[in-house]
Amino acid sequence: MADEQAKTTARVKCSHGAQLPGKGALAGLCPECLLEQGLARQTTGVRRPFIPPPVAVLAKSVRGVELVEMIGHGGMGAVYKGRQCPLNRIVAVKVLPPSGADRASVAARFEREAKVLARLCHPNIVAIYDYGLAEDLPYFTMEYVEGVTLRQMLKEKRLDFQEATTLFLQICEGLEHAHERGVIHRDIKPENILVDRQGRVKVSDFGIARLIDGTETGGWQTSEDYRLGTPHYMAPEQLEDSRAIDHRADIYSSGVVLYEMLTGELPVGRFPLPSEIASLSRQFDRVILKALQKNPSRRFQAMALFKLAVGKAVNGQKSGTAPAGGSKSTIHLLAKAKKLEQIVAVQPFDTNALEQLKEIHDRLENEEEVIRISELLSTAYLHQKRWAAAIVEDQKLLLRLPKNSPKAIEILDDPEGLNKLLEASAELAELRPDDHRRLETLKRAYSGLNLDNKPDRLSRLLAQAYVRKGKWEQALEEYREILHRNLLLRLPKDSAKSRTLPDDAEDLDRLLAAGEELAQLRPDDCRPLELLKNAYSLLEIEDKHDHFSRLLAQAYVRQEKWAQAIKEYREILRRHPSVGDVAKTLARLVARFGPTGAATVESRNQGPPR
Amino acid sequence: MTTLPSDNPEGSRADYFATTHWSVVLRAGQAGSPQAELALNELCKRYWYPLYVFTRHQGSAHAEAEDLVQGFFAGFLKKNYLAPLRKEHGRFRAFLLACLKNHLANERTWAKRIKRGGGAEHLPIDWASADDKYQTDLVHAAATPERSFDRAWATTLLERVLTRLAEEKRARGDGKLFEVLKPFLMVAENGTTYGEAATRLQMTEGAVRVATSRLRNRYQELLRAEIAETCDPTLVDEEMRSLFQAFSN
């Protein structure tokens, strides 16, 4: 060893040109380089190794739980087994490492996160029962899962195809549920995926990553086994800035997990295609590569879509070896589907029936049946607020595509697939223009998927639906939203070419027309006028800008809002100094109410100027 | 000699709740406390060498420097040096150097040096190796005594971190892995490639990269933890940067 060390020392040359220490712990190493390495990844908090407190220390501090033993610990905290007293049920208690931040902000933040996590309720997610602080350490009381982690499974043996895909689809289910509720896992890796004795997947440690990372107000400390996202499972954007990620980072990480489950290897560097190292169809290559795209917008945009694609690839792989079921089983399926349909139609919240129906649905071939059940499923999903799933069903419904048809696969595999899907949904919305509830849910679904401009089209439809129903407030909100998105954000104020809006000029025109319609219907409502005025100002359409400025000023006068009226007239006059009547009106107003309209209160009784 | 806090990883209650040594000292402040004394003792035990380097760089020979530093510690640990300690003294390094300078100035003013450390507590310092180390070290090449003090501080700190890291890896049976991958802790080219390391370790290159990444992560954690022992936890980054700058020309 000494010889070897000497050899290393002799060869080491440091770019700092420093003379390197010859012996001791620093032998052959350049201190400057080492410090630079320390600075290489800046982190906010202090990182100390976490030493889990022994059971005796925590014994009395975890609410309602008698701790039995510590069952594991890592940098991310320690897990204890315990008994929940009144129920006598076995629970797991996860204690997080201490935080560097002050107690109050830690507690507040932890509580906020815990409440979000507690909302997750899904058979494939480890349930959270309670949370609190034990000896100043945050803890969760949660479902005790008797089983192993996926990591342990992978270490033991190579999973066969059936095992791997069955488990993976369950991971998707759990993540889909969480994403629909706005919870991102942030640290998907085999260590965080538990598999119980029945082979059921339980995804654990949701959002703990963020709690521990603590980039906001100071967070928990970490140590060796825990590093924010294990680099290999982390999406590229997460490595850059772990704060600025969305659910698509989880999609990337799950892609890595799927790759590892199917091939036994990690997709690092220039990795081989899955089909090159395992007996898999090329379809898996496409699916996995799509999940592992560097650019999040080129990945699957929702877990539901990833799951769907994996499901298809699984079916494809299987049908390659075994022939599809005969007609007898189809009849049986249809009979079962009928029964389930009835249940789901009456009880859309019966998740069990819904899932069964969905499963049958995926196996049906007859177009008519598929479409009918799609519609039913879609409605049920909307009831359950499972937006992404609802959109998928909507898409199927609209495109009238039986599953597994080449066309459907093409759409989903295509990077533009989601776009088409969204357009399809919007068409659906157009088919039922007055179903504003559906529009609303769809719009929220798009917002939830973080697709920048997609909600616009729906917003517009929604606004129109509101106008027809006479729901002005809501309609206005929608218009405001669209205008805000389209104009105030997108156009620089001094943009000369803003007149020629590239793609959606037509949409915008219609939109503004609708706004004007609204303004006509409600001449005293200043908000649409304000919006229109600002919009035309940004578009540099002067006559319209002036027109609405005037209408606005008049509306202010009618409402006796003198200050605003004066301001508005001043603005018009500044743009057109020679307009006589405006100058006169302004002069009258100023004479009566002072230059700022501040004299309003005293002059109120005298009424508006003649 | 009083017993020093152990590095027992199992940890007593104090280990995981208590914060770093310097913060214990700071918190004790004027009042002082047995814990603060222990913590201070531990810190001095760790960082005596930079003081020695500073003294040497100011022109003292080995024996004289030994006397001066030992004398300084005797007084430092006995007297209540912490009395004027204020919150601004966020860094032990700066504080210690200021105290040492003060001590050296006093010694010179008095011209005669009392027999240092007579009957007082002695820190268990390996003086025999100090001179040898000083001669071979690169730290004394610095322009000023202050800089060499900082450099010695940095190397002492890094030595501790690397020793801990090595021990940890050895305990896990990864001793050889550590020796081979150690050069990769430097940011500069280290003359070895992942491929070569992989061959020596009989691992795949991918596995070597993974192991290196883990090693770097752990190194960074230990480094930060070690620095945090000597300063206000919010100043870790700043402290690391100033130590880094002590090397730049």
Chai-1 contact restraints between the chains, C-beta under 6 A:
chainA,res_idxA,chainB,res_idxB,connection_type,confidence,min_distance_angstrom,max_distance_angstrom,comment,restraint_id
A,R11,B,G191,contact,1.0,0.0,6.0,A-B,restraint_1
A,V12,B,N190,contact,1.0,0.0,6.0,A-B,restraint_2
A,V12,B,G191,contact,1.0,0.0,6.0,A-B,restraint_3
A,K13,B,G191,contact,1.0,0.0,6.0,A-B,restraint_4
A,C14,B,A188,contact,1.0,0.0,6.0,A-B,restraint_5
A,S15,B,A188,contact,1.0,0.0,6.0,A-B,restraint_6
A,Q19,B,L138,contact,1.0,0.0,6.0,A-B,restraint_7
A,A25,B,E159,contact,1.0,0.0,6.0,A-B,restraint_8
A,A25,B,L162,contact,1.0,0.0,6.0,A-B,restraint_9
A,A25,B,T163,contact,1.0,0.0,6.0,A-B,restraint_10
A,L26,B,L158,contact,1.0,0.0,6.0,A-B,restraint_11
A,L26,B,E159,contact,1.0,0.0,6.0,A-B,restraint_12
A,C30,B,M186,contact,1.0,0.0,6.0,A-B,restraint_13
A,P31,B,A154,contact,1.0,0.0,6.0,A-B,restraint_14
A,P31,B,T155,contact,1.0,0.0,6.0,A-B,restraint_15
A,P31,B,L158,contact,1.0,0.0,6.0,A-B,restraint_16
A,E32,B,F247,contact,1.0,0.0,6.0,A-B,restraint_17
A,C33,B,M186,contact,1.0,0.0,6.0,A-B,restraint_18
A,C33,B,V187,contact,1.0,0.0,6.0,A-B,restraint_19
A,C33,B,A188,contact,1.0,0.0,6.0,A-B,restraint_20
A,L34,B,L158,contact,1.0,0.0,6.0,A-B,restraint_21
A,L34,B,L185,contact,1.0,0.0,6.0,A-B,restraint_22
A,L35,B,L243,contact,1.0,0.0,6.0,A-B,restraint_23
A,L35,B,F244,contact,1.0,0.0,6.0,A-B,restraint_24
A,E36,B,V187,contact,1.0,0.0,6.0,A-B,restraint_25
A,Q37,B,L185,contact,1.0,0.0,6.0,A-B,restraint_26
A,Q37,B,V187,contact,1.0,0.0,6.0,A-B,restraint_27
A,G38,B,Q220,contact,1.0,0.0,6.0,A-B,restraint_28
A,G38,B,L223,contact,1.0,0.0,6.0,A-B,restraint_29
A,G38,B,M240,contact,1.0,0.0,6.0,A-B,restraint_30
A,L39,B,M240,contact,1.0,0.0,6.0,A-B,restraint_31
A,V46,B,A228,contact,1.0,0.0,6.0,A-B,restraint_32
A,V46,B,P233,contact,1.0,0.0,6.0,A-B,restraint_33
A,V46,B,V236,contact,1.0,0.0,6.0,A-B,restraint_34
A,R47,B,E221,contact,1.0,0.0,6.0,A-B,restraint_35
A,R47,B,R224,contact,1.0,0.0,6.0,A-B,restraint_36
A,R48,B,A225,contact,1.0,0.0,6.0,A-B,restraint_37
A,I51,B,G11,contact,1.0,0.0,6.0,A-B,restraint_38
A,I51,B,D15,contact,1.0,0.0,6.0,A-B,restraint_39
A,I51,B,Y16,contact,1.0,0.0,6.0,A-B,restraint_40
A,V57,B,R13,contact,1.0,0.0,6.0,A-B,restraint_41
A,G100,B,P233,contact,1.0,0.0,6.0,A-B,restraint_42
A,S223,B,E221,contact,1.0,0.0,6.0,A-B,restraint_43
A,E224,B,R218,contact,1.0,0.0,6.0,A-B,restraint_44
A,R227,B,N217,contact,1.0,0.0,6.0,A-B,restraint_45
A,P231,B,S213,contact,1.0,0.0,6.0,A-B,restraint_46
A,V268,B,G206,contact,1.0,0.0,6.0,A-B,restraint_47
